[in-house]
Amino acid sequence: MRLLVLGGTVFLSKAVAALAVERGWDVTVAARGVSGEPPPGVHFVPIDRSTPEGVAPLAGESFDAVVDVARVPGHVGVVLDALADNAAHWTFVSTCSVYADNATPGQVAATAPLLEPTDPTSFDGDIELYGRSKVACEKLVLDRLPDRALVIRAGLIIGPGDVGDRFGHWPHRIAKGGEVLAPGGPEEKVQFIDVDDLATWILDAAEAKTSGVHDGIRPPMTRKDFLDQIAAALDVEPEFTWVAQQFLVDHGIAPWSGEESLGLWLPLPEYDGFLTRDTSSAVAAGMNYRPLAETVHRWRAAAAEPPVLKAGISSEKETSVLDAWHARNDD
């Protein structure tokens, strides 16, 4: 297989390129080369997707499969113009952030409503436009390659190389044991995907020439199961204290990402659907999922010691919120 990875230097796209090299594929990575290093064993081609001239180094090339993770429609358009006619299969990695309804549980990719797309010729990379821009990117790919395109709407991607650290707080904190602040309720749902599970499916789907639109995320599990499985993987027995959503908000803990935040926690009911998406079409299309324990061990092995995380709550913040929670219940 001759594979082109557009990106290939950070997290998912880098994992795709590395796994393809392990399979013995002929792998080309095309990127600006400013975000990271491509994995060993690939052919690196520097490109600039801001103009048609910037992708000229790829002109005339043909590939059995192309994988793109872009979020700017203009960047997608220029590579489609250069390569679409000579690509046997095209995977575009989108996001579950394209959906307009985050509240309804159990939605499926085929019927869930989408946000209004941005201008398909836009080069605006504003993160506030992320979901709408990805919708526009999807449409460009599907319109150009209706029978040769696979669109994967990825959920929260976790594992080695994660640049957002929305997962990392949990194995890092649980490994220390003791009383652990757990957000919301134990039966609330969480949903995610291991980076190598997603990368493996992308390569398998390219070989099989799988097409269509699917959510790239594993089936939801309860937050209790999620935390318990991490604890079991680390062979520790922490005490989880479940703290109500509004109490967390009132005490300055943010949902999802960033400083003093708790990953895989989102406000309910407005996000009841965001972490409960139906994954049956992805499973039917060949997606598989490894045990969470394996992801925990791989993340720990790849993390620095001690990890320096971009997200999660500090020990001081956790202690202060737990103290306040217990004092409230004692009143």
N, C-alpha and C positions, 0 to 999 in steps of 0.2 A: 504493500500500500504506500502510495506517495501522498503524504499529508502536509497541509499547510496550516499552521496555527498562527492566527493573527493576534499577536500579544506574546504569550509564551514565556514571559519573564516574571510573572507574579501569580501566586496562589493557584486558582483553578486552571488557567491556561498553561501555566508552567507544569502542573501535574499531568495534564493531557499530553503535553509534549514529552515529558519524561517517561510516562507509561508507554507511549507509542514507540519510543526508542527501545525500551525493554522488549517490546514485541518484535523488534527487528525491522520496523518500518523506516522508510526514507522520510525524515522529518525536516521540514523547513519552518523556521520561526521568523516572522516578519514583524518588526516593531521599531519604535524610535530608539529603543535601547537605553532609556533614561530611568526606567522604573526598577530595573533589576537585571540580573544576568540570566540568559537562557540556560536550560540544563545541558549537561555534556552530551555530545553525540548528535547534535542538531546542526543544520546549516542555517546560519543567521544572515538575514537580509535586512539592512536598515531601510525603513520607509517612513514617510511622513504623510499621513492620511488627510491632511488639511487641504491638499490640492490634487488634481489628477496627475500632475507631474511628479508628485511625491511618491506615488505607487508605481512609477515607471519601471523600477527594478524587477517588478513581477510580471511585466507585460510579456505576453507570448508563452507564459508558463502554463502547464496543465497539471491538475492534481486529481487523485482519486477521491480526496475528501478535503474540505476546508472547515475549520472551526473558528468562529468569531465570537468575541465576548464584548464587543464595543457597546457604548451607551449613547453615542452621538450619531444622529441619523446621517449627517453629511459624511462621516467617516465610513459608514456602511455603504452608502451610495457609490463612493469612488472605487471601493474594492469590488463591488458587484459589477460596475462598468468594466473594470479591468479583467475580471476573472470568471464571472458567472458562466460564460459560454464554454469555458474549458474546465469546469469542475463537475465531476460525476455526482458529488453529494455535498451538501452544505449544511452544517449545524450552526445555528445561531443560539447562543445562550442568553436568554432573557431573564426575567425576574417575576416573582409573584407580586411585586410592587406595581405591575401593570393593571391590577384589578381595581375596579371602581367600588366594589362592595367588599369591605373587610369585616362586616358584621355577621353575615349569614354563614353558619357552619356547613361544612361538607360540600362546598361548591366544586364543580368539575371544570377542567380547562376548556372543554368544548362549548360550554354554555355560559360561563361566568361573564358578566359585563366588564368591559375594559374602559380605562380612562380615555379621554379624547387625545389623539396623537398630536405631537408637535408637528411643525412644518418638516416634511421629509427632506428638505434641503438644508435644514438648520445645522450650524456648527456650534451652537450654544451648548456648552458643557455644564451649565448651572445644575447643581445637585438637586435643587428644588424641582427641576423638570425631569428627574430621573425616570419615574414611572411612565410619564407621557412620552418621553423620548424613546424609551424601550419599545413602546407600542408602535411608534413610527418606524423604528428599526425592523421590528418583526414584519410589518406590512411590506416594507421594501423587499425583504428576503422572500416572503411568500408570494408576492406579486411577480417577482423576477424568476423564481424557481419553484413553481407550484407543486411539481412532482418530485423534486430532488431536495427539498428542504425539510429539515427537522428543527423545530423551535422548542427549546426546553426552558420553561419558566422555573428557574431555580428558586428554592427557598433559602433559608439560612444555611450557608455552607460552613462546616466546621472541620477542624483537623489541623495537621501540621501546615505551617505557612499562613495561617489565618491572620490577616492584617487588621481585623476589626476587634478581635478578642472578646466577642460577645459570648463565646463558649468558655474561654479560658479561665474566667473567674471561678467556675464551679469545680473543676478538678483541683485547681490551685488551692482554693479555700477548703474544700472537703478533706483534702489530704492532711490538713492540720488538725482535724477532729474537733471535739468540743461542741459547743452550741453554735449552730449555723442558722442564720436568718434565711428563711424560705418565703418567697413572695406569694401572696394570694392564698389559694387553697390547694390542697393535695390532688384534687380531682381535675383541676384545670389542665388544659392540654398544652403540649409543646410539640414542635415539629422542626426538623432539621435534616441535613444530608451530609454525610462524610464526603470530603473533597475527592477522595480516591474512588468512592462508589460512583460519584457523578462522572468523574473522568473515565472510569472503566466503561460505564454505560455509553458515554459519548463515542468511544472508540468502537465498541461492539455495534452500536447503531450505524456508524459509518460503514463498517464492513457489511452489515445487513441491508444498507441503504434504506433504513427506517425513515419514514416521513411523518408529517403531521405536527400537532401541537400537544405537548404534555407538561405537566408540572413535575419538575425534578426535585422531589423531596420525599422522604420516607413517611410511612403512615404515622399519624399522631400517637403520642403516648401521654399518660398523665404526668404531671410534674413530679408527683411522688415517685413513680417508677423511674423517671429520669434521674432524680437525685439518688434514689436507692441503688440504681445500677452503677452510678459513678462511685458511690461509697463501697459497694461490693468489689468493684474492679480495683480499688485502692486498698482493700482489706482494712477499712476503718469503720467505726460505728459511731458517727456523729449523732448529736441530738438536733433534729430539725425543728425549729420553732416557726410556725406559720403565722405571718403577720399580714393583716388585712390591707388590701390595695390602697384605700384612702389614707390609712395611717402612714404608709410608705410615702405617698405623695406629699402629705402634710409635713413629713420630716425630711423632705429634700432628696429622696431617692428617685432617680429617673428610670423610666422603663427602657429596655432594649439595648442602648449603647451609650458610650461616652463616660465621662467622669461621674463617679458616685451613682452608677447605674447597675441594674441587674439584668443580665442577658436572658433571652427567652421568656421574659415577662412583659406583657403588654396590657394596657387598660381594657377592662371588660365592662359592658358588653360590646363596645364599639369595635373591638378587634377579635370577637368570638370566632370569626371565620378565617383570620389570617394564619392561624396555626392549626387549622383543622381541615386542610384541603384534601379532597378525595384523590388518592394516588393510583387508583385501579388501572387507569389507562397506561401509566408509566410502567407498572408491574407487568401488564400484558405485553408491553413493548420491550420487555427484557431487563428492566431495572432490578437490581438486587441490593440488599442492605446487609452490612456486616454488623456484628454485635457492638453495642455502644462501648463495652469494655475495651474492645480493640482500638476504637478511636481514642479513648482516654489514654491508653498506654502509648499510642503513637504520638499524641499531642505532648504528653509529658516528656517523652524521649527527645522530641524536637525542640522543646522550649528551653530557654536559658535558665540557669540556676543562680539566683532565684529569678523566676519570670518577671519581666517588667511589662505590665499589661496596660493597654490603652483604655480598658473598660473594666467595670467592676467597682465594688465599694471597698473603701479602706477598712482596716480592722477597727480604727477609731470610730468611724461612722457606724459600722455594724454594732459595735458595743453600745454606742449611745442610743441607737434606735431600739435595740433589744431591751436595754434598761428602761427606756420610756414605755415600751410595750408592756413589760412586766409590771411597772408601777401603775399603769392604767388599769390593768386587770386586777391589781390588788386593791384598788380604791373601792 
